[in-house]
Amino acid sequence: PGKSEAPVRKSPTPKTVKSLPARALKRVKQAVKSALKKTRNAGRTVGRKLSKSKVGRAVSRSAKALRDKYLAKIRNLRELHRKQQKENADRRAGRDEKERDKKDREDQQQQQTPPTVTAAFSMSGEGHRMVLRPIENDVDVRMASKNLMPLGDQYS
């Protein structure tokens, strides 16, 4: 009655290797591991005296060559990975720079266009408003009590 059950632990899901160089390295590593293991076992069965013979030296030489090729492959894959990382970083930096430039251009355009000015005032006891809107090298002036109309049409 008073006993509580311990929570059931789930085993962590194995990490899946996603990058191409990592997958290639994993395959190569498995093959080299098994080949070197076979070489070691062959050396043990042959014995110490025979491992110093031509056959034993040939087996150990081939194992060393295999290990050297494996290490070279690792170096190449690491270099490839570094190169891809650098290219991705450069691409991201370029994209960020383009976005900044675009934002700067938009900010400059907003700063270059002068704002529309609206002024409210009262005249003859009534409320009016005047709107000054820049148009190229001129200013459009509109005035209204109710409907906004061009100043020249309203008072000419």
N, CA and C atoms as an extended XYZ file, in Angstrom:
468
Properties=species:S:1:pos:R:3:atomname:S:1:resname:S:1:resid:I:1 pbc="F F F"
N         0.794       -1.200        0.000 N   PRO     1
C         0.000        0.000        0.000 CA  PRO     1
C         0.843        1.274        0.000 C   PRO     1
N         1.868        1.366        0.865 N   GLY     2
C         2.658        2.582        0.974 CA  GLY     2
C         3.853        2.615        0.037 C   GLY     2
N         4.039        1.567       -0.747 N   LYS     3
C         5.219        1.505       -1.619 CA  LYS     3
C         4.949        2.265       -2.925 C   LYS     3
N         5.935        3.025       -3.326 N   SER     4
C         5.817        3.710       -4.623 CA  SER     4
C         6.762        3.040       -5.613 C   SER     4
N         6.292        2.934       -6.806 N   GLU     5
C         7.111        2.267       -7.821 CA  GLU     5
C         8.115        3.256       -8.407 C   GLU     5
N         9.295        2.742       -8.674 N   ALA     6
C        10.323        3.590       -9.279 CA  ALA     6
C         9.940        3.869      -10.722 C   ALA     6
N        10.231        5.077      -11.200 N   PRO     7
C         9.886        5.392      -12.593 CA  PRO     7
C        10.702        4.519      -13.546 C   PRO     7
N        10.064        4.141      -14.628 N   VAL     8
C        10.725        3.294      -15.622 CA  VAL     8
C        11.611        4.182      -16.492 C   VAL     8
N        12.860        3.808      -16.564 N   ARG     9
C        13.799        4.582      -17.373 CA  ARG     9
C        13.764        4.099      -18.811 C   ARG     9
N        13.704        5.050      -19.691 N   LYS    10
C        13.757        4.701      -21.109 CA  LYS    10
C        15.198        4.831      -21.575 C   LYS    10
N        15.598        3.903      -22.404 N   SER    11
C        16.962        3.999      -22.924 CA  SER    11
C        17.012        5.132      -23.943 C   SER    11
N        18.096        5.882      -23.934 N   PRO    12
C        18.177        7.007      -24.868 CA  PRO    12
C        18.214        6.495      -26.309 C   PRO    12
N        17.596        7.259      -27.172 N   THR    13
C        17.599        6.870      -28.581 CA  THR    13
C        18.992        7.079      -29.140 C   THR    13
N        19.458        6.171      -29.963 N   PRO    14
C        20.804        6.338      -30.518 CA  PRO    14
C        20.864        7.565      -31.427 C   PRO    14
N        21.992        8.239      -31.352 N   LYS    15
C        22.178        9.421      -32.190 CA  LYS    15
C        22.362        8.991      -33.634 C   LYS    15
N        21.631        9.612      -34.507 N   THR    16
C        21.819        9.315      -35.925 CA  THR    16
C        22.802       10.329      -36.488 C   THR    16
N        23.771        9.836      -37.178 N   VAL    17
C        24.772       10.691      -37.786 CA  VAL    17
C        24.200       11.192      -39.100 C   VAL    17
N        24.174       12.508      -39.257 N   LYS    18
C        23.492       13.066      -40.410 CA  LYS    18
C        24.430       13.570      -41.501 C   LYS    18
N        25.591       14.051      -41.134 N   SER    19
C        26.458       14.626      -42.154 CA  SER    19
C        27.092       13.521      -42.994 C   SER    19
N        27.303       13.828      -44.239 N   LEU    20
C        27.870       12.867      -45.179 CA  LEU    20
C        29.271       12.415      -44.762 C   LEU    20
N        30.171       13.340      -44.389 N   PRO    21
C        31.503       12.894      -43.953 CA  PRO    21
C        31.447       11.989      -42.728 C   PRO    21
N        30.559       12.278      -41.791 N   ALA    22
C        30.468       11.464      -40.583 CA  ALA    22
C        29.983       10.057      -40.912 C   ALA    22
N        29.010        9.953      -41.826 N   ARG    23
C        28.523        8.626      -42.213 CA  ARG    23
C        29.626        7.825      -42.905 C   ARG    23
N        30.364        8.493      -43.809 N   ALA    24
C        31.463        7.815      -44.503 CA  ALA    24
C        32.521        7.358      -43.506 C   ALA    24
N        32.840        8.219      -42.561 N   LEU    25
C        33.841        7.886      -41.551 CA  LEU    25
C        33.393        6.701      -40.705 C   LEU    25
N        32.113        6.655      -40.380 N   LYS    26
C        31.594        5.548      -39.580 CA  LYS    26
C        31.753        4.222      -40.316 C   LYS    26
N        31.424        4.205      -41.626 N   ARG    27
C        31.568        2.987      -42.425 CA  ARG    27
C        33.023        2.546      -42.503 C   ARG    27
N        33.904        3.500      -42.796 N   VAL    28
C        35.327        3.195      -42.937 CA  VAL    28
C        35.887        2.703      -41.609 C   VAL    28
N        35.472        3.344      -40.523 N   LYS    29
C        35.980        2.979      -39.201 CA  LYS    29
C        35.637        1.530      -38.868 C   LYS    29
N        34.406        1.125      -39.169 N   GLN    30
C        33.987       -0.257      -38.904 CA  GLN    30
C        34.849       -1.239      -39.681 C   GLN    30
N        35.074       -0.948      -40.971 N   ALA    31
C        35.855       -1.852      -41.821 CA  ALA    31
C        37.300       -1.957      -41.328 C   ALA    31
N        37.901       -0.826      -41.004 N   VAL    32
C        39.298       -0.812      -40.552 CA  VAL    32
C        39.421       -1.525      -39.218 C   VAL    32
N        38.468       -1.300      -38.330 N   LYS    33
C        38.492       -1.947      -37.028 CA  LYS    33
C        38.505       -3.466      -37.167 C   LYS    33
N        37.601       -3.975      -38.012 N   SER    34
C        37.534       -5.429      -38.173 CA  SER    34
C        38.793       -5.967      -38.854 C   SER    34
N        39.338       -5.213      -39.839 N   ALA    35
C        40.557       -5.667      -40.523 CA  ALA    35
C        41.736       -5.717      -39.559 C   ALA    35
N        41.894       -4.701      -38.731 N   LEU    36
C        43.008       -4.684      -37.775 CA  LEU    36
C        42.832       -5.772      -36.722 C   LEU    36
N        41.589       -6.027      -36.344 N   LYS    37
C        41.324       -7.097      -35.378 CA  LYS    37
C        41.725       -8.450      -35.966 C   LYS    37
N        41.400       -8.654      -37.246 N   LYS    38
C        41.772       -9.911      -37.917 CA  LYS    38
C        43.294      -10.043      -37.996 C   LYS    38
N        43.971       -8.940      -38.275 N   THR    39
C        45.431       -8.954      -38.364 CA  THR    39
C        46.042       -9.311      -37.009 C   THR    39
N        45.513       -8.694      -35.944 N   ARG    40
C        46.012       -8.984      -34.599 CA  ARG    40
C        45.813      -10.457      -34.255 C   ARG    40
N        44.646      -10.972      -34.564 N   ASN    41
C        44.365      -12.385      -34.282 CA  ASN    41
C        45.281      -13.300      -35.089 C   ASN    41
N        45.536      -12.923      -36.343 N   ALA    42
C        46.439      -13.730      -37.170 CA  ALA    42
C        47.840      -13.713      -36.578 C   ALA    42
N        48.307      -12.551      -36.096 N   GLY    43
C        49.631      -12.448      -35.477 CA  GLY    43
C        49.734      -13.298      -34.225 C   GLY    43
N        48.671      -13.339      -33.442 N   ARG    44
C        48.679      -14.144      -32.209 CA  ARG    44
C        48.732      -15.637      -32.524 C   ARG    44
N        47.970      -16.051      -33.551 N   THR    45
C        47.950      -17.487      -33.870 CA  THR    45
C        49.265      -17.934      -34.492 C   THR    45
N        49.886      -17.051      -35.249 N   VAL    46
C        51.164      -17.397      -35.897 CA  VAL    46
C        52.246      -17.545      -34.840 C   VAL    46
N        52.212      -16.709      -33.842 N   GLY    47
C        53.215      -16.799      -32.780 CA  GLY    47
C        54.305      -15.769      -32.981 C   GLY    47
N        55.144      -15.623      -31.944 N   ARG    48
C        56.173      -14.587      -31.955 CA  ARG    48
C        57.242      -14.848      -33.012 C   ARG    48
N        57.700      -16.087      -33.132 N   LYS    49
C        58.785      -16.382      -34.090 CA  LYS    49
C        58.325      -16.145      -35.518 C   LYS    49
N        57.114      -16.624      -35.817 N   LEU    50
C        56.645      -16.484      -37.195 CA  LEU    50
C        56.226      -15.049      -37.516 C   LEU    50
N        55.892      -14.267      -36.494 N   SER    51
C        55.529      -12.872      -36.764 CA  SER    51
C        56.746      -12.072      -37.213 C   SER    51
N        57.954      -12.549      -36.898 N   LYS    52
C        59.182      -11.880      -37.346 CA  LYS    52
C        59.590      -12.350      -38.741 C   LYS    52
N        58.921      -13.342      -39.278 N   SER    53
C        59.274      -13.873      -40.599 CA  SER    53
C        58.719      -12.951      -41.693 C   SER    53
N        59.009      -13.305      -42.963 N   LYS    54
C        58.546      -12.505      -44.091 CA  LYS    54
C        57.022      -12.409      -44.115 C   LYS    54
N        56.360      -13.519      -43.850 N   VAL    55
C        54.893      -13.527      -43.865 CA  VAL    55
C        54.341      -12.646      -42.746 C   VAL    55
N        54.911      -12.781      -41.567 N   GLY    56
C        54.457      -11.986      -40.424 CA  GLY    56
C        54.675      -10.507      -40.649 C   GLY    56
N        55.857      -10.177      -41.223 N   ARG    57
C        56.144       -8.764      -41.510 CA  ARG    57
C        55.211       -8.238      -42.587 C   ARG    57
N        54.876       -9.060      -43.575 N   ALA    58
C        53.959       -8.642      -44.640 CA  ALA    58
C        52.571       -8.345      -44.053 C   ALA    58
N        52.138       -9.196      -43.143 N   VAL    59
C        50.833       -8.983      -42.503 CA  VAL    59
C        50.848       -7.687      -41.697 C   VAL    59
N        51.903       -7.486      -40.900 N   SER    60
C        51.958       -6.265      -40.084 CA  SER    60
C        52.117       -5.020      -40.957 C   SER    60
N        52.871       -5.142      -42.083 N   ARG    61
C        53.008       -4.017      -43.014 CA  ARG    61
C        51.651       -3.644      -43.616 C   ARG    61
N        50.888       -4.663      -44.008 N   SER    62
C        49.582       -4.378      -44.601 CA  SER    62
C        48.650       -3.749      -43.565 C   SER    62
N        48.781       -4.177      -42.313 N   ALA    63
C        47.967       -3.579      -41.248 CA  ALA    63
C        48.344       -2.122      -41.032 C   ALA    63
N        49.661       -1.837      -41.058 N   LYS    64
C        50.110       -0.450      -40.897 CA  LYS    64
C        49.635        0.408      -42.059 C   LYS    64
N        49.725       -0.151      -43.286 N   ALA    65
C        49.268        0.599      -44.458 CA  ALA    65
C        47.773        0.896      -44.354 C   ALA    65
N        47.032       -0.092      -43.907 N   LEU    66
C        45.589        0.086      -43.736 CA  LEU    66
C        45.296        1.172      -42.708 C   LEU    66
N        46.020        1.118      -41.582 N   ARG    67
C        45.829        2.132      -40.541 CA  ARG    67
C        46.200        3.526      -41.049 C   ARG    67
N        47.307        3.624      -41.807 N   ASP    68
C        47.730        4.913      -42.352 CA  ASP    68
C        46.688        5.475      -43.322 C   ASP    68
N        46.138        4.599      -44.171 N   LYS    69
C        45.108        5.056      -45.103 CA  LYS    69
C        43.869        5.526      -44.349 C   LYS    69
N        43.543        4.795      -43.299 N   TYR    70
C        42.392        5.177      -42.479 CA  TYR    70
C        42.612        6.555      -41.866 C   TYR    70
N        43.805        6.771      -41.300 N   LEU    71
C        44.104        8.067      -40.687 CA  LEU    71
C        44.093        9.188      -41.726 C   LEU    71
N        44.596        8.880      -42.937 N   ALA    72
C        44.563        9.875      -44.009 CA  ALA    72
C        43.112       10.204      -44.378 C   ALA    72
N        42.276        9.177      -44.420 N   LYS    73
C        40.858        9.386      -44.735 CA  LYS    73
C        40.207       10.260      -43.672 C   LYS    73
N        40.538       10.001      -42.414 N   ILE    74
C        39.996       10.826      -41.331 CA  ILE    74
C        40.420       12.282      -41.514 C   ILE    74
N        41.712       12.480      -41.806 N   ARG    75
C        42.195       13.851      -42.016 CA  ARG    75
C        41.445       14.520      -43.164 C   ARG    75
N        41.274       13.786      -44.274 N   ASN    76
C        40.568       14.351      -45.430 CA  ASN    76
C        39.122       14.701      -45.079 C   ASN    76
N        38.448       13.803      -44.366 N   LEU    77
C        37.056       14.067      -44.009 CA  LEU    77
C        36.938       15.239      -43.042 C   LEU    77
N        37.883       15.346      -42.117 N   ARG    78
C        37.859       16.492      -41.195 CA  ARG    78
C        38.077       17.794      -41.950 C   ARG    78
N        39.008       17.743      -42.900 N   GLU    79
C        39.268       18.938      -43.716 CA  GLU    79
C        38.029       19.308      -44.533 C   GLU    79
N        37.376       18.303      -45.093 N   LEU    80
C        36.141       18.532      -45.851 CA  LEU    80
C        35.078       19.147      -44.943 C   LEU    80
N        34.970       18.618      -43.722 N   HIS    81
C        33.986       19.141      -42.773 CA  HIS    81
C        34.297       20.603      -42.425 C   HIS    81
N        35.566       20.899      -42.164 N   ARG    82
C        35.961       22.288      -41.869 CA  ARG    82
C        35.620       23.204      -43.027 C   ARG    82
N        35.906       22.717      -44.242 N   LYS    83
C        35.632       23.511      -45.442 CA  LYS    83
C        34.128       23.787      -45.569 C   LYS    83
N        33.304       22.765      -45.340 N   GLN    84
C        31.853       22.950      -45.424 CA  GLN    84
C        31.366       23.910      -44.346 C   GLN    84
N        31.931       23.778      -43.142 N   GLN    85
C        31.547       24.684      -42.058 CA  GLN    85
C        31.885       26.132      -42.422 C   GLN    85
N        33.067       26.318      -43.009 N   LYS    86
C        33.495       27.666      -43.387 CA  LYS    86
C        32.592       28.218      -44.484 C   LYS    86
N        32.268       27.378      -45.484 N   GLU    87
C        31.379       27.820      -46.570 CA  GLU    87
C        30.008       28.191      -46.018 C   GLU    87
N        29.493       27.379      -45.097 N   ASN    88
C        28.192       27.687      -44.498 CA  ASN    88
C        28.248       28.996      -43.724 C   ASN    88
N        29.322       29.192      -42.977 N   ALA    89
C        29.473       30.429      -42.204 CA  ALA    89
C        29.573       31.627      -43.142 C   ALA    89
N        30.338       31.486      -44.231 N   ASP    90
C        30.465       32.575      -45.205 CA  ASP    90
C        29.118       32.880      -45.858 C   ASP    90
N        28.374       31.806      -46.184 N   ARG    91
C        27.064       31.984      -46.810 CA  ARG    91
C        26.115       32.706      -45.857 C   ARG    91
N        26.144       32.298      -44.573 N   ARG    92
C        25.292       32.957      -43.572 CA  ARG    92
C        25.687       34.421      -43.421 C   ARG    92
N        26.998       34.677      -43.383 N   ALA    93
C        27.473       36.054      -43.226 CA  ALA    93
C        27.040       36.896      -44.418 C   ALA    93
N        27.125       36.334      -45.613 N   GLY    94
C        26.693       37.059      -46.811 CA  GLY    94
C        25.210       37.356      -46.776 C   GLY    94
N        24.433       36.361      -46.354 N   ARG    95
C        22.981       36.546      -46.276 CA  ARG    95
C        22.641       37.618      -45.236 C   ARG    95
N        23.305       37.562      -44.083 N   ASP    96
C        23.060       38.559      -43.041 CA  ASP    96
C        23.437       39.952      -43.527 C   ASP    96
N        24.550       40.023      -44.259 N   GLU    97
C        24.998       41.315      -44.775 CA  GLU    97
C        23.985       41.875      -45.776 C   GLU    97
N        23.445       41.006      -46.642 N   LYS    98
C        22.435       41.454      -47.609 CA  LYS    98
C        21.193       41.975      -46.897 C   LYS    98
N        20.777       41.256      -45.843 N   GLU    99
C        19.606       41.703      -45.076 CA  GLU    99
C        19.859       43.053      -44.418 C   GLU    99
N        21.074       43.219      -43.861 N   ARG   100
C        21.415       44.510      -43.240 CA  ARG   100
C        21.408       45.620      -44.274 C   ARG   100
N        21.995       45.345      -45.469 N   ASP   101
C        22.019       46.350      -46.522 CA  ASP   101
C        20.609       46.729      -46.951 C   ASP   101
N        19.750       45.729      -47.087 N   LYS   102
C        18.364       45.980      -47.488 CA  LYS   102
C        17.665       46.844      -46.446 C   LYS   102
N        17.870       46.512      -45.168 N   LYS   103
C        17.253       47.288      -44.092 CA  LYS   103
C        17.796       48.715      -44.084 C   LYS   103
N        19.109       48.870      -44.301 N   ASP   104
C        19.707       50.204      -44.344 CA  ASP   104
C        19.126       51.034      -45.483 C   ASP   104
N        18.950       50.391      -46.664 N   ARG   105
C        18.365       51.109      -47.802 CA  ARG   105
C        16.937       51.551      -47.496 C   ARG   105
N        16.159       50.667      -46.865 N   GLU   106
C        14.785       51.021      -46.499 CA  GLU   106
C        14.776       52.179      -45.507 C   GLU   106
N        15.688       52.143      -44.535 N   ASP   107
C        15.771       53.225      -43.552 CA  ASP   107
C        16.131       54.543      -44.229 C   ASP   107
N        17.068       54.487      -45.183 N   GLN   108
C        17.462       55.695      -45.896 CA  GLN   108
C        16.299       56.254      -46.709 C   GLN   108
N        15.533       55.364      -47.357 N   GLN   109
C        14.390       55.830      -48.141 CA  GLN   109
C        13.348       56.481      -47.242 C   GLN   109
N        13.131       55.896      -46.068 N   GLN   110
C        12.168       56.477      -45.141 CA  GLN   110
C        12.642       57.835      -44.637 C   GLN   110
N        13.950       57.973      -44.455 N   GLN   111
C        14.482       59.241      -43.984 CA  GLN   111
C        14.444       60.292      -45.076 C   GLN   111
N        14.566       59.876      -46.337 N   GLN   112
C        14.604       60.826      -47.443 CA  GLN   112
C        13.230       61.420      -47.743 C   GLN   112
N        12.147       60.643      -47.586 N   THR   113
C        10.820       61.184      -47.862 CA  THR   113
C        10.352       61.964      -46.643 C   THR   113
N        10.079       63.271      -46.822 N   PRO   114
C         9.645       64.080      -45.696 CA  PRO   114
C         8.246       63.655      -45.251 C   PRO   114
N         7.935       63.847      -44.002 N   PRO   115
C         6.646       63.394      -43.479 CA  PRO   115
C         5.503       64.323      -43.883 C   PRO   115
N         4.300       63.779      -43.857 N   THR   116
C         3.092       64.579      -44.068 CA  THR   116
C         2.767       65.263      -42.744 C   THR   116
N         2.456       66.558      -42.819 N   VAL   117
C         2.179       67.341      -41.606 CA  VAL   117
C         0.696       67.691      -41.579 C   VAL   117
N         0.059       67.394      -40.461 N   THR   118
C        -1.346       67.750      -40.270 CA  THR   118
C        -1.426       68.718      -39.099 C   THR   118
N        -2.099       69.849      -39.333 N   ALA   119
C        -2.233       70.859      -38.281 CA  ALA   119
C        -3.718       71.151      -38.072 C   ALA   119
N        -4.158       71.000      -36.867 N   ALA   120
C        -5.553       71.317      -36.527 CA  ALA   120
C        -5.602       72.727      -35.934 C   ALA   120
N        -6.646       73.494      -36.314 N   PHE   121
C        -6.784       74.853      -35.776 CA  PHE   121
C        -8.266       75.217      -35.770 C   PHE   121
N        -8.588       76.283      -35.055 N   SER   122
C        -9.975       76.762      -35.045 CA  SER   122
C       -10.021       78.158      -35.666 C   SER   122
N       -11.076       78.380      -36.454 N   MET   123
C       -11.252       79.672      -37.113 CA  MET   123
C       -12.754       79.922      -37.156 C   MET   123
N       -13.170       81.100      -36.758 N   SER   124
C       -14.587       81.489      -36.701 CA  SER   124
C       -15.358       80.526      -35.805 C   SER   124
N       -14.725       80.039      -34.781 N   GLY   125
C       -15.391       79.184      -33.824 CA  GLY   125
C       -15.572       77.741      -34.275 C   GLY   125
N       -15.049       77.387      -35.430 N   GLU   126
C       -15.179       76.009      -35.924 CA  GLU   126
C       -13.796       75.367      -36.010 C   GLU   126
N       -13.774       74.035      -35.897 N   GLY   127
C       -12.513       73.309      -35.997 CA  GLY   127
C       -12.171       73.001      -37.452 C   GLY   127
N       -10.941       73.231      -37.811 N   HIS   128
C       -10.466       72.974      -39.170 CA  HIS   128
C        -9.149       72.203      -39.079 C   HIS   128
N        -8.737       71.695      -40.201 N   ARG   129
C        -7.403       71.066      -40.249 CA  ARG   129
C        -6.754       71.360      -41.601 C   ARG   129
N        -5.423       71.436      -41.549 N   MET   130
C        -4.633       71.702      -42.746 CA  MET   130
C        -3.627       70.556      -42.876 C   MET   130
N        -3.496       70.012      -44.103 N   VAL   131
C        -2.582       68.900      -44.346 CA  VAL   131
C        -1.555       69.351      -45.375 C   VAL   131
N        -0.288       69.245      -45.015 N   LEU   132
C         0.818       69.587      -45.922 CA  LEU   132
C         1.515       68.274      -46.288 C   LEU   132
N         1.442       67.911      -47.572 N   ARG   133
C         2.023       66.642      -48.022 CA  ARG   133
C         3.066       66.941      -49.108 C   ARG   133
N         4.301       66.456      -48.919 N   PRO   134
C         5.340       66.703      -49.937 CA  PRO   134
C         5.083       65.875      -51.190 C   PRO   134
N         5.216       66.518      -52.349 N   ILE   135
C         5.104       65.844      -53.643 CA  ILE   135
C         6.295       66.306      -54.471 C   ILE   135
N         7.230       65.399      -54.703 N   GLU   136
C         8.475       65.665      -55.424 CA  GLU   136
C         9.128       66.929      -54.924 C   GLU   136
N         9.126       68.029      -55.727 N   ASN   137
C         9.801       69.260      -55.304 CA  ASN   137
C         8.800       70.318      -54.841 C   ASN   137
N         7.568       69.930      -54.576 N   ASP   138
C         6.532       70.870      -54.201 CA  ASP   138
C         5.802       70.350      -52.957 C   ASP   138
N         4.858       71.148      -52.462 N   VAL   139
C         4.064       70.747      -51.313 CA  VAL   139
C         2.594       70.858      -51.685 C   VAL   139
N         1.819       69.824      -51.425 N   ASP   140
C         0.377       69.826      -51.658 CA  ASP   140
C        -0.285       70.287      -50.364 C   ASP   140
N        -1.027       71.356      -50.440 N   VAL   141
C        -1.686       71.903      -49.259 CA  VAL   141
C        -3.172       71.637      -49.395 C   VAL   141
N        -3.751       70.994      -48.393 N   ARG   142
C        -5.192       70.716      -48.371 CA  ARG   142
C        -5.731       71.215      -47.042 C   ARG   142
N        -6.990       71.726      -47.122 N   MET   143
C        -7.593       72.285      -45.929 CA  MET   143
C        -9.027       71.809      -45.869 C   MET   143
N        -9.565       71.613      -44.662 N   ALA   144
C       -10.939       71.141      -44.573 CA  ALA   144
C       -11.557       71.448      -43.230 C   ALA   144
N       -12.882       71.602      -43.293 N   SER   145
C       -13.670       71.635      -42.072 CA  SER   145
C       -14.295       70.264      -41.913 C   SER   145
N       -14.782       69.708      -43.056 N   LYS   146
C       -15.363       68.379      -43.046 CA  LYS   146
C       -14.634       67.480      -44.037 C   LYS   146
N       -14.715       67.798      -45.327 N   ASN   147
C       -14.055       67.004      -46.370 CA  ASN   147
C       -12.741       67.662      -46.750 C   ASN   147
N       -11.721       66.879      -46.870 N   LEU   148
C       -10.395       67.399      -47.204 CA  LEU   148
C       -10.364       67.770      -48.673 C   LEU   148
N       -10.086       69.064      -48.988 N   MET   149
C       -10.056       69.528      -50.380 CA  MET   149
C        -8.787       70.344      -50.611 C   MET   149
N        -8.330       70.415      -51.875 N   PRO   150
C        -7.168       71.266      -52.164 CA  PRO   150
C        -7.474       72.718      -51.816 C   PRO   150
N        -6.475       73.412      -51.295 N   LEU   151
C        -6.643       74.776      -50.826 CA  LEU   151
C        -7.080       75.707      -51.954 C   LEU   151
N        -6.515       75.562      -53.150 N   GLY   152
C        -6.849       76.442      -54.277 CA  GLY   152
C        -8.289       76.283      -54.710 C   GLY   152
N        -8.828       75.077      -54.743 N   ASP   153
C       -10.215       74.836      -55.153 CA  ASP   153
C       -11.193       75.390      -54.128 C   ASP   153
N       -10.841       75.317      -52.873 N   GLN   154
C       -11.758       75.710      -51.814 CA  GLN   154
C       -11.875       77.236      -51.672 C   GLN   154
N       -10.764       77.951      -51.881 N   TYR   155
C       -10.783       79.409      -51.628 CA  TYR   155
C       -10.531       80.255      -52.865 C   TYR   155
N       -10.662       79.695      -54.034 N   SER   156
C       -10.429       80.555      -55.207 CA  SER   156
C       -11.719       80.958      -55.854 C   SER   156
